[in-house]
């Protein structure tokens, strides 16, 4: 059997093998730290790395030490206070200035936490681990990418229609100056020498004059032989194709914050919203995120209030749909934006209101959105809202709904909602 040991070093001379061993050994502590970090993160900032802190007591290494049993006699040099055989009371725990107290207070023992920095890939792996997502980065979902053509300098070859005249003439002028400069300089010097001979009244049939004229004529012939433009001077406009998002997208997050939605359900909804955001980031370059919370009334809020605010009382889902329809009409025209809606609820709603929700979706919202997903976070039987939404899904192919019972169901449900549709 052959064993391969990776001895390559990462940045700052750290071994990749030791890093993997550390991640395996303290997996539980790191997962807890990642869970704490997720609760304080923004949806749009979830895919970055993270610095996690682990208590020192959790990363302590085992070590060997000598036992202190039996009878011990010790001599402390410089001891002028005690003699052999003296007895004194044992000091209290942490007393006498020993221990690691804070600001001299021995009753408060503190230890620095061990700070460990996770990379983006490691953070995402821990985040999706309990969602049964072992390979999120390699998962390819449906996406369409358009390309735009833009200028990227010049080429020395191309089609005649792409010749850049100004750049070619500029290059030809530079070439003529560079190639003809020595001949022009030499011709100018010879011309000056010839003029001096004429000033000295040397006859034109003098051999020196004839030789200078011959050299000057030869140099002018060489200068005139330099072509005005050469194939070497030609430059062609270069154009390349770069990826360009087809359009911009807006993501609407709608969540019930009534008394029946506890923190566990909200955390589950947040993970689902994060998955949707990461999916849209693969397709669109610009994404706006709009948060709409509702109980008996709906409001557009920021992300912190969206996830951490709780309200008591009943649930009126139609209030959120009315606000959604208003925001789309005022700020996100369907001709300029691709609208995606993700709604999370525990299914509770007033009986008469569920029928109104179906009407709003059928006639006002579904024609304006690219995709609408509804997840019901409950382990109970279907409620009246689920029944009305089932009828909406039957008439609109861009409406999908699933039920989530445990956090491990989030990713399978997400794949089911956004799977490739048969052509």
C-alpha positions in Angstrom: 0.0 0.0 0.0 1.3 3.5 -0.9 0.7 6.6 1.2 1.0 10.0 -0.3 1.7 12.9 2.1 1.2 16.4 1.0 4.0 18.6 2.3 3.2 21.7 0.3 2.9 24.9 2.3 0.1 27.4 2.2 0.6 31.2 2.8 2.7 32.2 5.8 4.5 28.8 5.7 1.5 26.9 7.1 1.0 23.3 6.2 -2.2 22.3 4.3 -2.1 18.9 6.0 -2.0 20.4 9.5 -4.9 22.8 8.5 -7.1 19.9 7.4 -6.3 17.9 10.5 -7.2 20.9 12.6 -10.5 21.3 10.8 -11.4 17.7 11.3 -10.4 17.7 15.0 -12.4 20.8 16.0 -15.2 20.4 13.5 -17.9 20.8 16.2 -16.5 24.0 17.6 -16.0 25.5 14.1 -19.5 24.6 13.1 -20.8 26.4 16.2 -18.7 29.4 15.4 -20.0 29.4 11.8 -23.5 29.2 13.0 -23.0 32.3 15.3 -21.4 34.1 12.4 -24.3 33.4 10.0 -26.8 35.0 12.4 -24.9 38.3 12.3 -24.2 38.3 8.6 -26.0 40.0 5.8 -27.5 37.9 3.0 -25.4 39.7 0.4 -22.2 39.1 2.4 -22.6 35.5 3.1 -20.2 34.1 0.6 -17.0 35.6 2.1 -14.7 34.0 4.6 -14.9 34.4 8.3 -12.7 34.8 11.4 -14.1 32.4 14.0 -13.1 32.3 17.6 -12.7 29.1 19.7 -12.3 29.1 23.4 -8.7 28.1 24.4 -10.0 25.3 26.7 -11.5 23.6 23.6 -8.1 23.6 21.7 -5.9 22.6 24.6 -3.4 19.8 23.8 -2.9 16.8 26.1 0.5 16.7 27.8 2.4 14.6 30.3 3.4 15.9 33.8 4.9 14.6 37.0 2.4 13.6 39.8 2.6 15.6 43.1 1.5 12.8 45.4 3.5 11.6 48.4 5.7 13.5 50.8 7.7 16.4 49.4 10.4 18.4 51.0 11.5 21.5 49.2 14.0 24.3 50.0 13.3 27.7 48.6 16.4 29.8 48.4 16.1 33.2 50.1 13.2 32.2 52.3 13.4 34.4 55.5 9.8 34.1 56.6 9.2 30.3 57.1 11.2 27.6 58.7 10.9 23.8 58.3 7.9 22.5 60.1 5.9 25.7 60.1 2.3 25.3 59.2 0.1 27.9 57.4 -3.4 28.0 55.8 -3.8 27.1 52.1 -4.5 30.3 50.1 -7.9 30.6 48.4 -8.3 29.6 44.8 -6.8 32.3 42.6 -5.4 34.2 45.6 -1.9 35.5 46.3 -1.6 37.1 42.9 -1.5 33.7 41.1 -3.7 32.7 38.2 -4.8 34.8 35.3 -7.1 37.3 36.8 -8.3 40.5 35.2 -7.0 43.8 36.5 -6.0 42.2 39.8 -9.4 40.7 40.5 -8.8 37.0 41.1 -12.5 36.2 41.1 -12.7 36.8 37.3 -10.6 34.4 35.3 -10.4 35.1 31.6 -8.7 33.3 28.7 -8.1 34.7 25.2 -10.0 32.9 22.5 -8.2 31.2 19.7 -8.9 33.1 16.5 -9.0 31.0 13.3 -9.7 32.3 9.8 -11.8 30.3 7.4 -11.4 30.7 3.7 -14.5 31.4 1.5 -14.6 27.7 0.4 -14.3 26.4 3.9 -16.9 28.7 5.2 -19.4 27.7 2.5 -18.7 24.0 3.1 -19.5 24.4 6.8 -22.5 26.5 6.1 -24.1 24.1 3.7 -23.0 20.9 5.4 -26.3 20.3 7.4 -28.2 21.1 4.2 -26.8 18.0 2.5 -24.9 20.2 0.1 -21.4 18.6 -0.3 -20.6 20.3 -3.6 -22.4 23.6 -3.9 -19.6 25.4 -5.8 -19.6 22.8 -8.6 -23.4 22.7 -9.0 -24.4 24.3 -12.3 -28.0 25.5 -12.5 -29.8 27.0 -15.5 -28.3 30.3 -16.6 -28.0 32.3 -19.8 -25.1 34.7 -20.5 -25.2 37.3 -23.2 -22.0 38.8 -24.7 -21.3 42.3 -25.8 -18.5 43.4 -28.2 -16.1 46.0 -27.0 -12.8 47.5 -28.4 -9.6 46.0 -27.1 -6.7 47.8 -28.8 -5.3 47.0 -32.3 -4.2 43.9 -34.2 -1.5 43.6 -36.9 -3.9 41.4 -39.0 -7.6 41.5 -39.8 -10.1 42.2 -42.5 -9.9 45.4 -44.7 -13.2 46.7 -43.2 -11.5 46.8 -39.8 -8.5 48.9 -40.8 -7.9 51.8 -38.5 -6.8 54.5 -40.9 -5.5 57.1 -38.4 -3.5 54.6 -36.4 -2.1 53.1 -39.6 -1.0 56.5 -41.0 0.5 57.4 -37.7 2.6 54.3 -37.7 3.6 54.9 -41.3 4.8 58.4 -40.4 6.8 57.2 -37.5 8.4 54.5 -39.7 9.3 57.0 -42.4 10.9 59.3 -39.9 12.8 56.5 -38.2 14.1 54.9 -41.4 14.8 58.1 -43.3 16.4 60.1 -40.5 20.0 58.9 -41.1 19.9 59.6 -44.8 18.4 63.0 -44.3 21.0 63.9 -41.7 23.8 62.7 -44.0 22.3 64.5 -47.0 22.0 67.7 -45.0 25.7 67.5 -43.9 26.8 66.9 -47.6 24.6 69.7 -48.8 26.3 72.0 -46.2 29.7 70.9 -47.4 28.8 71.5 -51.0 27.6 75.0 -50.2 30.9 75.8 -48.5 32.7 74.7 -51.7 30.4 77.0 -53.8 31.1 79.8 -51.4 34.8 79.2 -52.0 34.1 79.6 -55.7 35.1 76.1 -56.5 34.0 75.3 -60.1 31.2 72.8 -60.7 33.4 70.4 -62.7 35.7 70.0 -59.7 35.9 66.3 -58.7 34.9 67.1 -55.1 31.7 68.9 -56.2 30.8 66.1 -58.6 31.4 63.5 -55.8 29.3 65.4 -53.3 26.4 65.8 -55.8 26.6 62.1 -56.6 26.3 61.2 -52.9 23.5 63.7 -52.3 21.5 62.3 -55.2 22.1 58.7 -53.9 20.8 59.7 -50.5 17.7 61.4 -51.9 17.0 58.4 -54.0 17.1 56.2 -50.9 14.8 58.6 -49.1 12.3 58.7 -51.9 12.4 54.9 -52.1 10.9 54.7 -48.6 7.2 53.7 -49.2 4.5 56.0 -47.9 2.7 53.1 -46.3 3.8 49.6 -45.8 1.8 46.5 -44.9 3.8 46.5 -41.7 2.1 49.8 -40.8 -1.4 48.6 -41.1 -3.4 48.3 -37.8 -6.8 46.7 -37.5 -9.3 47.5 -34.8 -9.5 44.6 -32.3 -12.9 43.7 -30.8 -13.5 41.1 -28.2 -16.7 39.6 -26.6 -17.1 40.0 -22.9 -19.9 38.4 -20.8 -22.7 40.8 -20.0 -25.7 40.1 -17.8 -28.8 40.0 -20.0 -30.7 42.3 -17.6 -30.7 43.3 -13.9 -32.6 41.3 -11.3 -34.5 42.1 -8.1 -35.0 39.6 -5.4 -38.0 40.0 -3.1 -37.9 38.3 0.3 -41.3 38.0 1.9 -41.7 36.4 5.3 -44.4 36.1 8.0 -43.2 37.6 11.3 -46.3 36.9 13.3 -46.2 35.1 16.7 -46.2 31.7 15.2 -42.9 32.2 13.3 -40.3 31.5 15.9 -36.5 32.0 15.6 -35.9 28.5 14.3 -38.3 29.0 11.4 -36.8 32.4 10.7 -33.3 30.9 10.6 -34.5 28.3 8.2 -36.1 30.9 6.0 -32.8 33.0 6.0 -30.9 30.0 4.7 -33.3 29.5 1.9 -33.1 33.2 1.0 -29.3 32.9 1.0 -29.4 30.0 -1.4 -31.6 31.9 -3.8 -29.3 35.0 -3.6 -26.2 32.8 -4.4 -28.1 31.3 -7.3 -29.0 34.6 -8.8 -25.5 35.9 -8.4 -24.4 33.2 -10.9 -26.6 34.7 -13.5 -26.9 38.5 -12.9 -24.2 41.0 -12.1 -26.5 43.5 -10.4 -29.1 42.3 -7.9 -31.4 44.4 -5.7 -32.8 42.8 -2.6 -36.1 44.0 -1.2 -37.3 42.7 2.2 -41.1 42.7 3.0 -42.3 41.5 6.4 -45.9 41.0 7.3 -48.3 40.0 10.1 -51.6 41.7 9.9 -49.9 44.5 8.0 -46.9 44.6 5.7 -43.9 46.9 5.5 -40.7 47.2 3.5 -37.8 47.0 6.0 -34.0 46.6 6.1 -32.4 43.2 6.6 -31.8 43.4 10.3 -35.4 44.2 11.1 -36.6 41.6 8.6 -34.9 38.7 10.5 -34.9 39.9 14.1 -38.2 41.6 14.6 -41.1 39.7 16.0 -44.7 40.6 16.1 -47.7 39.1 17.9 -51.1 38.6 16.5 -52.6 37.0 13.4 -51.5 36.8 9.8 -52.8 38.6 6.7 -50.7 37.4 3.7 -52.5 39.6 1.2 -51.0 42.7 2.8 -47.5 41.6 1.7 -48.8 40.8 -1.8 -50.4 44.2 -2.1 -47.1 45.9 -1.1 -45.2 43.6 -3.5 -47.4 44.6 -6.4 -47.0 48.3 -5.5 -43.2 48.1 -5.3 -42.9 46.3 -8.6 -45.1 48.9 -10.3 -43.3 51.9 -8.9 -39.6 50.8 -9.0 -39.1 47.6 -10.9 -40.6 47.6 -14.3 -40.9 44.2 -15.9 -39.3 45.6 -19.1 -36.1 46.5 -17.3 -35.9 44.0 -14.4 -36.2 40.3 -13.8 -38.2 39.9 -10.6 -37.8 36.9 -8.4 -39.9 36.4 -5.3 -39.3 34.0 -2.4 -42.0 33.8 0.2 -41.6 31.9 3.5 -44.4 31.2 6.0 -45.6 28.6 8.4 -48.9 28.4 6.5 -51.2 30.3 8.9 -53.5 32.8 7.4 -57.0 34.1 7.8 -59.5 31.9 5.8 -61.0 34.6 3.7 -57.6 36.2 3.0 -56.2 33.1 1.2 -58.7 33.5 -1.6 -57.7 37.1 -2.1 -54.0 36.0 -2.2 -54.8 33.6 -5.1 -56.5 36.4 -7.0 -53.6 38.8 -6.5 -51.2 36.3 -7.8 -53.2 35.2 -10.8 -54.1 38.6 -12.1 -51.5 41.1 -10.8 -48.2 39.5 -9.8 -47.5 36.4 -11.8 -47.4 38.2 -15.2 -44.8 40.6 -13.8 -42.3 38.2 -12.2 -39.8 35.8 -13.6 -40.2 33.2 -10.9 -42.2 32.9 -7.7 -41.3 30.4 -5.0 -43.2 29.6 -1.8 -41.8 27.5 1.0 -44.0 26.5 3.9 -41.9 25.8 7.0 -44.0 23.5 9.1 -44.4 19.8 10.0 -48.2 20.1 10.3 -50.9 19.4 7.7 -51.5 21.7 4.8 -53.4 24.9 5.6 -55.8 26.9 3.5 -53.0 29.1 2.1 -51.3 26.0 0.7 -54.5 24.8 -0.9 -55.0 28.2 -2.7 -51.4 28.3 -3.8 -51.7 24.8 -5.2 -54.3 26.2 -7.7 -51.9 29.1 -8.6 -49.1 26.6 -9.4 -51.5 24.6 -11.6 -52.1 27.6 -13.9 -48.6 29.3 -13.8 -45.4 27.4 -14.8 -43.3 30.1 -13.1 -44.8 29.4 -9.7 -43.3 26.7 -7.5 -44.0 25.6 -3.9 -42.5 23.1 -1.5 -42.6 22.3 2.2 -39.7 22.4 4.6 -39.7 20.4 7.8 -36.1 20.4 9.0 -33.0 22.5 7.9 -31.7 19.4 6.1 -34.7 19.8 3.6 -33.7 23.3 2.5 -31.2 22.4 -0.3 -33.2 19.4 -1.7 -36.3 21.7 -1.8 -34.2 24.4 -3.5 -33.0 22.0 -6.2 -36.6 20.9 -6.7 -37.8 24.5 -7.1 -35.0 25.5 -9.5 -34.3 22.4 -11.4 -33.9 22.5 -15.2 -37.1 22.4 -17.0 -37.5 20.0 -20.0 -37.5 21.8 -23.3 
